[in-house]
């Protein structure tokens, strides 16, 4: 994520992105999630897998009206809720 992305994305917008991520995660994983924070680990704590990543991205594209460039995807983007939010912010600002 660049400093420019930080400037263009407001705190309320980032909060909306984090909220969308947690909502979609609950749908994709199909169970009630514990209270999530931005430091919640998607694979280690929540059990997200590669199939879930694909479904998560598709639903986030729809909910947030953004199209992700899959050439930019890295596993590090899915480490935590925060890292995924950072990726979404960068994609929206691209």
N, C-alpha and C positions, 0 to 999 in steps of 0.2 A: 504494500500500500504506500502511496506517495504522500508527501506533505500536502500536495494540492488536493487530494481526495479528502483529507482531514478538513481542509478549509471549506470545501464546497458542500460537505454533508453536515447538516446540523445535528445537534444532540437529539431533538425529537425524531428526526428521520432515522438516526441510528437506533433509537429505542424501538421505532416501528419495525425496523429490519430484525432486531433481536426478537421481538415479539412474534413476528412471522416465522422465524426459524424455530422457536420453541413450539408454536402451534402446529407447524407442519411436521416437526419431529414426532410429536405425539400421534399424529395421524399415520405417519409412515411406520413407526415402531408398533403401533396398535396396542399400546398399554398406557396406563396413567404414569406419567413421569414424575420423579421426585422434583422438588423445587429446583429449577435450573438457574444457574448463574452463568455469566459469560465465561467462567473458568471451567464449566462442566465439560468433561472429555467425551466426545461423541462415540468413539469406538470403545474405549476402556470402561467408561462408566455406564453408557447408555446402550451398548450392544449394537450400534450401527454397523452394517456390513456393506459390501460393495453394491449389492442390489438395492439396499436402502439409500445409498448415496445417489444412485441414478434417480430413484423415485423422489427423493428429497429435492434434488435440483430441478426436476421437471415441475414439481408443485410450487417451488419457490419462484420459478420463472413466471408461472401463471399468477400467483398471488401478488408478487411485487412488480409484475409487468416489466421484466428485464429478460434479456437473452444472454446466457452465459457463453463465453468463448471457451469451448472445451480444450482448446490448445493451451490455455492458461491454467488449467486445473492441475493442482499438485496435492498430494496426500496431506501436506502441512495445512492446507486450507480447511481440512476436516478434523483437525486436532481438538479444537474446542469450539464452543458457541462463538466466542470472540473472534477466533481466526476465520470462521466461516462468515461472520458479519463483516469483517475487514475485506474479505474477498468480494462479497456482494456489493459493498460500498464502492470498491474499486471498479467493479463491472458496471455499476450504474453511472459512475462518473466518467467512464471511458468514452 
